[in-house]
Amino acid sequence: MAQTTSRDVARVRLGAAGAAVTVATVVTNALAYVVPMLGARRLTAADLGALATVLALAAIAAVPGFGLQIAVAAHRARRGAGDTRRLGLRTAALTAGVTTAAAPVLTVALRLPLALTLLLATTTFATVLSGRWLGELQGQERFLRLAAAMVAVALGRYGGLVAGLLLGRGPEVCLLLTTLTGLFALPLLARLASSPEYPRPADPATSDRPDVVTGTSPARRPAGQRLGARQVMTACGATLAMLTISYADLILARQLLPAADSGAYAVGAVLSKGALWAPQVVTLLVLPRLAQGDRRARLVALALILACGAVLVVSSAVAGELAFRLVGGADYLHLAGTAPMFAAVGALYAVVFMLVNDRVATAARWPAAPLWLATAGLTAAAALVAPRTVTGVLSCSLTVATLSAVVMAWLVFVRGRH
């Protein structure tokens, strides 16, 4: 009875944590979509193009922040408390410095105002530094506070942009406002992460706190080395590889297909992205347990992601026309038969991303190498072998996603035992 009660409590905690993080993710995505929608109505075409370009650069520059979050979360879960202040500041300052140094080149190459590219550096500093506190909360499994912190980061990152656009200001003022809101969010993140955490046992190698995923006590924490730049760089490389492989087919379609087919592929890719990001909350919740080598948590997380992917693929097969009508309109209904293929690509990469995070969390060597090889293989196959059609590029993408999932599963479940 006591064991059943413990598991019931764990499931309730997991449900609350998952719901809170899901809401935070929805808020973040909603704010990200509001910006281009408002920009299209409030800015001239030239100003909208400049702002969209800077936001794309900001997304790329934010990669070190995601890497910092993963590295800090994994270290927290393995080793407990540690000083991440200097590492966070160094990572944010270095990223902002590189962005500042690149500002003149970006200004000329992309025909952007210098003020925008310089403000990009300050915005990047706040975004990357926030990864430190997000990682600490994630590694401590304080998911309700993590959800609050994610909302704070989203408001800091997009709130100024939305306010500036509503006020009818230009891109420079909008980016200045979002720089200020991003910096103002940092003290709130520090407050959320610095308040008392869950009690931990005296021995940092063990914990009797039930697993929020499985309801069982986690395995003994393996000894780890001090968190440093190498771990952050490894996590950054993995994050960049995941982003690259997830957008590679879309970029290849743009390069290889006629304009109309490229646009049609972009519509279908929305289904891929939906299937990819829908179960990512599972990866976020399970990462601390992956860092502790909890095999059961890994299996449960993988089962949940596979189940979510299966539901989305089947739904796309049954309601392909409805999916394309909602995403792109009646002009794209002729592609309804490809809907399950697009969804399957995203579902497979959701599995791959979880397994890559497992490799990063357990300090495996070269965790992102299979994804870079997969990107190279996809590029070669699409350019040299596949027919220059939507189905041709999509078939290549689905094949590579399947092979990537198989290889990553072998690395984690077979080779990882030795």
C-alpha positions as CSV (number, residue, x, y, z in Angstrom):
1,M,0.0,0.0,0.0
2,A,2.8,2.4,0.9
3,Q,4.6,1.7,-2.4
4,T,1.4,2.3,-4.3
5,T,0.8,5.5,-2.5
6,S,4.3,6.7,-3.2
7,R,3.9,5.9,-6.9
8,D,0.5,7.7,-7.0
9,V,2.1,10.8,-5.4
10,A,4.9,10.6,-8.0
11,R,2.4,10.4,-10.9
12,V,0.6,13.5,-9.5
13,R,3.9,15.4,-9.2
14,L,4.8,14.3,-12.7
15,G,1.4,15.4,-14.1
16,A,1.7,18.8,-12.3
17,A,5.2,19.3,-13.5
18,G,4.4,18.3,-17.1
19,A,1.4,20.5,-17.2
20,A,3.3,23.5,-15.9
21,V,6.2,23.1,-18.3
22,T,3.8,22.5,-21.1
23,V,1.9,25.7,-20.3
24,A,5.3,27.6,-20.1
25,T,6.3,26.2,-23.5
26,V,2.9,27.2,-25.1
27,V,3.4,30.7,-23.7
28,T,6.9,30.9,-25.2
29,N,5.7,29.7,-28.6
30,A,2.7,32.0,-28.6
31,L,4.8,35.0,-27.9
32,A,7.3,34.0,-30.6
33,Y,4.4,33.7,-33.1
34,V,2.8,37.0,-32.0
35,V,6.0,39.0,-33.0
36,P,5.9,38.3,-36.7
37,M,2.1,38.6,-36.8
38,L,2.3,42.1,-35.2
39,G,5.3,43.0,-37.3
40,A,3.5,42.2,-40.5
41,R,0.8,44.7,-39.5
42,R,2.8,47.4,-37.9
43,L,6.1,47.6,-39.9
44,T,7.0,48.3,-43.5
45,A,8.2,45.4,-45.5
46,A,11.8,46.6,-45.3
47,D,11.6,47.0,-41.5
48,L,9.9,43.7,-41.1
49,G,12.6,41.9,-43.1
50,A,15.3,43.5,-41.0
51,L,13.6,42.6,-37.7
52,A,13.0,39.0,-38.9
53,T,16.6,38.6,-39.9
54,V,17.8,39.9,-36.5
55,L,15.5,37.5,-34.7
56,A,16.8,34.6,-36.8
57,L,20.4,35.6,-35.8
58,A,19.2,35.8,-32.2
59,A,17.9,32.2,-32.3
60,I,21.3,31.0,-33.6
61,A,23.2,33.1,-31.0
62,A,21.0,31.6,-28.3
63,V,22.4,28.1,-28.9
64,P,25.1,28.5,-26.2
65,G,22.3,29.3,-23.7
66,F,20.6,25.9,-24.4
67,G,24.0,24.2,-24.1
68,L,24.7,25.9,-20.8
69,Q,21.2,24.9,-19.5
70,I,21.8,21.2,-20.5
71,A,25.3,21.1,-19.0
72,V,24.3,22.8,-15.8
73,A,21.2,20.6,-15.4
74,A,23.2,17.4,-15.9
75,H,25.9,18.5,-13.5
76,R,23.4,19.5,-10.9
77,A,21.7,16.1,-11.1
78,R,25.0,14.2,-10.8
79,R,26.9,16.3,-8.3
80,G,24.4,18.4,-6.5
81,A,25.2,22.0,-5.6
82,G,28.0,23.8,-7.4
83,D,29.2,27.3,-8.3
84,T,28.0,28.0,-11.9
85,R,28.1,31.8,-11.6
86,R,31.5,32.3,-13.3
87,L,30.8,29.7,-16.0
88,G,27.5,31.3,-16.8
89,L,28.9,34.8,-17.0
90,R,31.9,33.6,-19.1
91,T,29.6,31.8,-21.6
92,A,27.2,34.8,-21.9
93,A,30.0,37.3,-22.2
94,L,31.9,35.3,-24.8
95,T,28.8,34.8,-26.9
96,A,27.9,38.5,-26.7
97,G,31.5,39.4,-27.5
98,V,31.5,37.3,-30.6
99,T,28.2,38.8,-31.7
100,T,29.6,42.3,-31.2
101,A,32.7,41.5,-33.2
102,A,30.5,40.1,-36.0
103,A,28.2,43.2,-36.0
104,P,30.0,45.1,-38.7
105,V,30.1,42.1,-41.0
106,L,26.5,41.3,-40.4
107,T,25.6,44.9,-41.0
108,V,27.2,44.9,-44.4
109,A,26.4,41.4,-45.5
110,L,22.7,41.4,-44.5
111,R,22.1,45.1,-45.1
112,L,21.1,45.7,-41.5
113,P,21.3,48.9,-39.4
114,L,24.3,48.8,-37.2
115,A,22.2,49.7,-34.2
116,L,20.3,46.4,-34.6
117,T,23.3,44.2,-34.8
118,L,24.9,45.9,-31.8
119,L,21.7,45.5,-29.7
120,L,21.7,41.9,-30.7
121,A,24.8,41.4,-28.6
122,T,23.1,42.7,-25.4
123,T,20.0,40.7,-26.1
124,T,22.1,37.6,-26.6
125,F,23.9,38.2,-23.3
126,A,20.6,38.1,-21.4
127,T,19.3,35.0,-23.2
128,V,22.4,33.0,-22.8
129,L,22.9,33.9,-19.2
130,S,19.4,32.8,-18.4
131,G,20.4,29.2,-19.3
132,R,22.4,29.0,-16.1
133,W,19.4,29.4,-13.8
134,L,17.1,27.3,-16.0
135,G,19.7,24.5,-15.8
136,E,19.9,24.7,-12.1
137,L,16.2,24.5,-11.6
138,Q,16.0,21.6,-14.2
139,G,18.8,19.7,-12.5
140,Q,17.2,20.1,-9.1
141,E,13.9,18.8,-10.6
142,R,12.1,21.9,-9.4
143,F,9.8,21.9,-12.4
144,L,7.1,24.3,-11.2
145,R,9.7,26.9,-10.6
146,L,11.3,26.0,-13.9
147,A,8.0,26.6,-15.6
148,A,7.8,30.1,-14.0
149,A,11.4,30.8,-15.0
150,M,10.6,29.8,-18.6
151,V,7.7,32.2,-18.7
152,A,9.9,34.9,-17.3
153,V,12.5,34.2,-20.0
154,A,9.9,34.3,-22.7
155,L,8.5,37.6,-21.4
156,G,12.0,39.0,-21.3
157,R,12.8,37.8,-24.7
158,Y,9.6,38.8,-26.5
159,G,7.8,41.2,-24.2
160,G,9.7,44.3,-25.3
161,L,9.3,43.4,-29.0
162,V,5.5,43.1,-28.5
163,A,5.3,46.3,-26.6
164,G,7.3,48.2,-29.1
165,L,5.3,46.9,-32.0
166,L,2.0,47.7,-30.3
167,L,3.3,51.3,-29.8
168,G,4.1,51.5,-33.5
169,R,7.9,51.8,-33.0
170,G,10.6,50.8,-35.4
171,P,12.9,47.7,-35.2
172,E,15.6,49.6,-33.3
173,V,13.3,50.7,-30.5
174,C,11.6,47.3,-30.4
175,L,14.9,45.6,-29.9
176,L,16.1,48.1,-27.3
177,L,12.9,47.5,-25.3
178,T,13.4,43.7,-25.5
179,T,17.0,44.1,-24.4
180,L,15.8,45.9,-21.3
181,T,13.0,43.4,-20.5
182,G,15.5,40.6,-21.0
183,L,18.0,42.1,-18.5
184,F,15.2,42.9,-16.1
185,A,14.1,39.2,-16.1
186,L,17.6,38.1,-14.9
187,P,17.1,39.1,-11.2
188,L,13.8,37.2,-11.1
189,L,15.5,34.1,-12.5
190,A,18.2,34.4,-9.9
191,R,15.5,34.7,-7.1
192,L,13.7,31.6,-8.4
193,A,16.8,29.5,-8.5
194,S,18.4,30.7,-5.2
195,S,15.4,30.0,-2.9
196,P,15.6,26.9,-0.7
197,E,15.5,23.7,-2.7
198,Y,14.3,20.3,-1.8
199,P,16.2,18.7,1.1
200,R,19.0,16.5,-0.1
201,P,20.8,13.7,1.8
202,A,24.2,14.2,3.2
203,D,25.7,11.8,0.7
204,P,25.5,13.6,-2.7
205,A,25.9,10.2,-4.4
206,T,22.5,8.9,-3.3
207,S,18.9,10.1,-2.9
208,D,15.8,8.6,-1.5
209,R,13.5,11.1,-3.2
210,P,11.1,9.2,-5.5
211,D,11.6,9.6,-9.2
212,V,9.0,11.9,-10.7
213,V,9.0,9.8,-13.8
214,T,8.9,6.2,-12.4
215,G,8.0,6.6,-8.8
216,T,11.2,4.7,-7.7
217,S,14.3,5.8,-6.0
218,P,17.0,6.7,-8.5
219,A,20.2,4.8,-9.0
220,R,23.4,5.8,-7.3
221,R,24.9,8.9,-8.8
222,P,28.1,8.3,-10.7
223,A,31.1,10.4,-9.8
224,G,31.6,13.3,-12.2
225,Q,34.2,15.9,-12.9
226,R,34.0,19.6,-12.3
227,L,31.7,21.5,-14.6
228,G,33.7,23.5,-17.1
229,A,33.8,24.9,-20.6
230,R,34.2,21.5,-22.2
231,Q,30.9,20.2,-21.0
232,V,29.2,23.4,-22.1
233,M,30.8,23.2,-25.5
234,T,29.7,19.6,-25.9
235,A,26.1,20.4,-25.0
236,C,26.2,23.4,-27.4
237,G,27.5,21.2,-30.2
238,A,24.7,18.7,-29.6
239,T,22.1,21.5,-29.5
240,L,23.4,23.0,-32.8
241,A,23.4,19.5,-34.4
242,M,19.8,18.9,-33.3
243,L,18.7,22.2,-34.8
244,T,20.6,21.6,-38.0
245,I,19.2,18.2,-38.7
246,S,15.7,19.3,-37.9
247,Y,15.8,22.1,-40.5
248,A,18.1,20.4,-43.1
249,D,15.3,19.0,-45.2
250,L,13.5,22.3,-45.3
251,I,16.7,24.1,-46.4
252,L,17.4,21.4,-49.0
253,A,13.9,21.6,-50.4
254,R,14.3,25.4,-50.8
255,Q,17.6,24.8,-52.7
256,L,16.5,21.8,-54.8
257,L,12.8,22.2,-55.6
258,P,10.9,24.7,-57.7
259,A,9.5,27.6,-55.8
260,A,6.0,26.2,-55.6
261,D,7.1,22.8,-54.4
262,S,9.5,24.4,-51.9
263,G,6.5,26.3,-50.4
264,A,4.5,23.1,-50.3
265,Y,7.3,21.3,-48.5
266,A,7.4,24.2,-46.0
267,V,3.7,23.7,-45.3
268,G,4.2,20.0,-44.7
269,A,7.3,20.6,-42.5
270,V,4.9,22.3,-40.0
271,L,3.6,18.8,-39.3
272,S,7.1,17.5,-38.8
273,K,7.9,20.3,-36.3
274,G,4.7,19.7,-34.4
275,A,5.5,16.0,-34.0
276,L,9.1,16.8,-33.1
277,W,8.4,19.4,-30.4
278,A,5.1,18.0,-28.9
279,P,6.8,15.4,-26.6
280,Q,9.9,17.6,-25.8
281,V,8.5,18.2,-22.3
282,V,9.2,14.5,-21.6
283,T,12.9,15.0,-22.4
284,L,13.1,18.1,-20.3
285,L,11.6,16.3,-17.3
286,V,13.7,13.2,-17.6
287,L,17.1,14.8,-18.2
288,P,18.1,14.9,-14.5
289,R,17.4,11.2,-14.2
290,L,19.3,10.4,-17.4
291,A,22.3,12.2,-15.9
292,Q,22.0,9.9,-12.9
293,G,22.0,6.8,-15.1
294,D,18.4,5.9,-14.3
295,R,17.6,3.2,-16.9
296,R,14.0,2.8,-16.0
297,A,13.3,6.5,-16.4
298,R,15.0,6.4,-19.8
299,L,12.7,3.5,-20.9
300,V,9.6,5.2,-19.6
301,A,10.5,8.5,-21.3
302,L,11.2,6.7,-24.6
303,A,7.9,4.8,-24.4
304,L,6.0,8.1,-23.9
305,I,7.7,9.8,-26.8
306,L,7.1,6.7,-29.1
307,A,3.4,6.7,-28.0
308,C,3.0,10.4,-28.7
309,G,4.7,10.0,-32.1
310,A,2.5,7.0,-33.0
311,V,-0.7,8.9,-32.1
312,L,0.4,11.9,-34.3
313,V,1.4,9.7,-37.2
314,V,-1.9,7.8,-37.1
315,S,-3.8,11.0,-36.8
316,S,-2.1,12.5,-39.8
317,A,-2.9,9.4,-41.8
318,V,-6.6,9.6,-40.9
319,A,-7.0,13.4,-41.1
320,G,-4.3,14.4,-43.6
321,E,-6.6,16.7,-45.6
322,L,-7.7,18.4,-42.5
323,A,-4.1,18.9,-41.3
324,F,-3.0,20.5,-44.6
325,R,-6.2,22.6,-44.7
326,L,-5.5,24.0,-41.3
327,V,-1.8,24.6,-41.9
328,G,-1.7,25.8,-45.5
329,G,-5.2,26.0,-46.9
330,A,-7.0,24.3,-49.7
331,D,-4.2,24.9,-52.2
332,Y,-2.1,22.2,-50.5
333,L,-4.7,19.4,-50.2
334,H,-3.0,17.4,-52.9
335,L,-0.2,16.7,-50.4
336,A,-2.6,15.1,-47.9
337,G,-1.2,11.7,-48.6
338,T,2.3,12.8,-47.4
339,A,1.0,14.0,-44.0
340,P,1.9,10.7,-42.1
341,M,5.4,10.8,-43.7
342,F,6.0,14.4,-42.5
343,A,4.7,13.5,-39.0
344,A,6.9,10.4,-38.9
345,V,10.0,12.4,-39.6
346,G,9.3,14.7,-36.6
347,A,8.3,11.7,-34.4
348,L,11.6,9.9,-35.2
349,Y,13.7,13.0,-34.5
350,A,11.9,13.4,-31.2
351,V,13.2,10.0,-30.2
352,V,16.7,10.9,-31.6
353,F,16.7,14.2,-29.5
354,M,15.9,12.3,-26.3
355,L,18.7,9.8,-26.9
356,V,21.2,12.6,-27.8
357,N,20.3,14.4,-24.5
358,D,20.9,11.1,-22.8
359,R,24.4,10.9,-24.3
360,V,25.1,14.5,-23.3
361,A,23.8,13.9,-19.8
362,T,25.9,10.8,-19.2
363,A,29.1,12.6,-20.5
364,A,29.4,10.3,-23.6
365,R,32.1,11.3,-26.1
366,W,31.0,13.0,-29.3
367,P,27.3,12.7,-28.6
368,A,26.3,14.8,-31.6
369,A,28.6,13.0,-34.1
370,P,25.8,10.8,-35.5
371,L,23.7,13.8,-36.2
372,W,26.4,15.6,-38.2
373,L,27.0,12.4,-40.2
374,A,23.2,12.2,-40.8
375,T,23.1,15.8,-42.0
376,A,25.9,15.1,-44.4
377,G,24.2,11.9,-45.6
378,L,20.9,13.7,-46.1
379,T,22.5,16.5,-48.1
380,A,24.3,14.0,-50.4
381,A,21.3,11.8,-50.9
382,A,18.9,14.7,-51.6
383,A,21.3,16.4,-54.0
384,L,22.6,13.3,-55.9
385,V,20.0,10.6,-55.6
386,A,16.5,11.7,-54.8
387,P,14.0,12.9,-57.4
388,R,13.6,16.7,-57.4
389,T,10.1,16.4,-55.9
390,V,8.4,16.9,-52.5
391,T,8.1,13.2,-52.1
392,G,11.7,12.6,-53.2
393,V,13.2,15.0,-50.6
394,L,10.7,13.8,-48.0
395,S,11.6,10.1,-48.6
396,C,15.3,10.9,-48.1
397,S,14.5,12.8,-44.9
398,L,12.4,9.9,-43.5
399,T,15.1,7.4,-44.3
400,V,17.8,9.4,-42.6
401,A,15.5,10.0,-39.6
402,T,14.9,6.3,-39.3
403,L,18.6,5.4,-39.6
404,S,19.5,8.1,-37.0
405,A,17.0,6.7,-34.5
406,V,18.4,3.2,-35.0
407,V,22.0,4.3,-34.6
408,M,21.3,6.4,-31.5
409,A,19.3,3.6,-29.9
410,W,22.2,1.2,-30.5
411,L,24.7,3.7,-29.0
412,V,22.5,4.2,-25.9
413,F,21.1,0.7,-25.3
414,V,23.8,-1.6,-26.6
415,R,27.1,0.2,-26.8
416,G,26.3,2.2,-23.7
417,R,26.3,-1.0,-21.5
418,H,30.0,-1.6,-22.2
